[in-house]
Amino acid sequence: MASRTWLFGAGFAASAMFTTVQLQHALVAPDTAYYLFTAAGIAASLGIVAATFPLLRRITGPEAARNE
């Protein structure tokens, strides 16, 4: 497992050096707004999924599966 971590770090370091030297672009971390928008999007998508649970329970519940 340590070798994978080392390889990931080496790959990130290589890409950072490439962008800095060849493309004259420094790697910078995203702003706080990025993380806020990402968290809001994840929360909204989880809210939509959670909102469908009552309908899913009604459709797939034991009462709907009975044949008479």
C-alpha positions in Angstrom: 0.0 0.0 0.0 2.9 2.3 0.7 4.1 1.9 -2.9 0.8 3.2 -4.3 0.9 6.3 -2.1 4.5 6.9 -3.2 3.5 6.5 -6.9 0.6 8.9 -6.4 2.9 11.5 -4.8 5.5 11.0 -7.6 2.8 11.5 -10.3 1.5 14.6 -8.7 5.0 16.0 -8.3 5.8 15.2 -12.0 2.6 16.9 -13.2 3.3 20.0 -11.0 6.8 20.3 -12.4 5.5 19.9 -16.0 2.9 22.6 -15.6 5.3 24.9 -13.9 8.2 24.6 -16.3 6.7 23.9 -19.7 3.4 25.8 -19.5 4.3 28.5 -17.0 1.3 27.7 -14.9 1.6 27.2 -11.2 -0.7 24.6 -9.5 -2.9 26.3 -6.9 -5.6 24.9 -4.7 -9.2 25.8 -5.5 -10.9 28.7 -3.7 -13.3 28.3 -0.8 -16.2 28.9 -3.2 -15.3 25.7 -5.1 -15.7 23.6 -2.0 -18.9 25.4 -1.0 -20.5 24.8 -4.4 -19.3 21.2 -4.4 -20.7 20.6 -0.9 -24.0 22.3 -1.9 -24.3 20.1 -5.0 -23.7 16.9 -3.1 -26.2 18.0 -0.4 -28.8 18.8 -3.1 -28.3 15.5 -4.8 -28.6 13.5 -1.6 -31.7 15.5 -0.7 -33.3 14.6 -4.0 -32.5 10.9 -3.5 -33.8 11.0 0.1 -37.0 12.7 -1.2 -37.7 9.6 -3.4 -37.5 7.1 -0.5 -41.2 7.4 0.5 -42.4 6.8 -3.1 -40.0 3.9 -3.4 -41.2 2.4 -0.1 -44.8 2.7 -1.4 -44.1 1.1 -4.7 -41.9 -1.7 -3.5 -43.4 -2.4 -0.1 -44.9 -5.7 1.0 -48.4 -4.4 0.3 -47.6 -3.8 -3.4 -46.1 -7.3 -3.8 -49.1 -9.3 -2.7 -51.0 -11.3 -5.2 -54.6 -12.2 -4.5 
